[in-house]
Amino acid sequence: MSRLVVVSNRVAPIAEGKPTAGGLAVGVFDALKQTGGIWFGWSGDIVDGSTPPDTVHKDTRDNITYATVALSRTDYDQYYRGFSNGMLWPVFHYRPDLARYDRREYAGYCRVNRWLVERLKPLLQPDDILWVHDYHLLPFARACRQAGIRNRIGFFLHIPFPAEPVMATVPPHRELMEAMCAYDLVGFQTDSDRRAFVDYVCRRLGAGRRGDRYVEIGGHRIGAGVYPIGIYPDEIRELSLKHNRSRQITNLKQGLQQRRLMVSVDRLDYSKGMVERFTAFERLLEMTPAHRGQVTFVQIAPPSRSDVEQYRRIRRQLESAAGSINGRWSDLAWTPLRYINKSYDRSLLMSLFRASQVGYVTPLRDGMNLVAKEYVAAQPEDDPGVLVLSEFAGAAEELGEGALLVNPYDADGMAETLDRALTMALPERVARHRNMLARLTENNLSRWRDRFLSDLQSETVTPEVVA
Ligand code: ADQ
């Protein structure tokens, strides 16, 4: 097999057992661990001024070479904080109202894509295969072609692809999507994302459909496939057992005193629907007095992108909502909501999932949502918790039969579903869990990687068959 070169905005070497908040890092690291190869991208370092150093720092650990570059302050502001996270992220999550467009930021985004290609080029061998990740790098393949790179290049979008009229709110949408068409294969989390992409390029760019899984534009054929990212359920189960008797989990269980536990874990992001989730939890307490004093909701949310205004705003909203819920409902013996802005060791999180009766995962929009999958895998098979899942998470396509699906915009509906989850009888919980675990085992992380890479190499897009 050819050597694999992974390109992502941020290269985040993961030390086993250390905290990491970010689904892409978890998925890419696990994929590379199996095949070996190069992981190229930004180190996370920022240097003052407008000119970044050209040096690529290389560090080989086991079978992975981490090749990283620093960004200049200007590049960071324009490419990362500006166009990627201030414009593309909100629009791709169906929030054009939160997006902010600035031409200079877009120019910076394109410039950094070209600059990254120049840094990567000397590291490449002719038969390497390139796997590029996520919305920061939509025009990366076009820049590669312009730099004379002929290797096969695939792209995977971790976040949703918006419907065509929403995509059209990005001012340079046409140029951006034309550039995206330089990839040989583009992969999406769900079939609705794939269809939205195909719709856009056919309607707006005049591409032709070639069967179900290809489009052709200017004589170039692009594969468009569905590759839902997965997890390794066995690994998660093992992690969940590691801390089972640790002091932190034992103290938590003792502190709960037989109360039921609901858990949510997210990066602090407005797309995760945390305000709506808090509101629905309060509705549960209002509507069902039997749960007062009997259920504790733990929300773990480490801050992310805190230098983007929309993220500072959501943080303030959450602090105020948490304060008001606890002020209204707490008593000397019970705090209904524990809101924690910290990152935790993965195994501790998985043990927390295992100790809880409800996994409360309700994003307003999410490409996939690995927390939903991890929650299921961490459950004891003979007494599993219930997953309450937003219908707008990519994971709902696979877990929709076993989870209790909710619309996160419907607070009353969510409160009723939480009540149902908290009171569900054991046989139903076991049956639902079995169904979900079977799907996770079938569509695990290696299947995601193997299907994508084999399609990229063989130039055929295999249909996604949901088990
Ligand atoms: P994210 O938006 O980061 O990922 P998600 O898929 O839920 O969201 O992954 C988060 C990961 O980070 C999980 O593995 C979780 O366990 C971990 N994590 C979260 N909070 C943590 C904390 N406090 N401490 C430690 N670990 C924490 C993006 C897309 C998703 C898509 C993934 C993968 O937005 O839709 O599922 O990429 O493709």
Residues whose N, C-alpha, C, O or C-beta is under 5 A from the ligand:
A	BS01	ADQ	P19 T20 A21 G22 G23 L24 V26 H158 I159 I229 V265 D266 R267 I300 P302 K342 S343 Y344 D366 G367 M368 N369 L370 V371
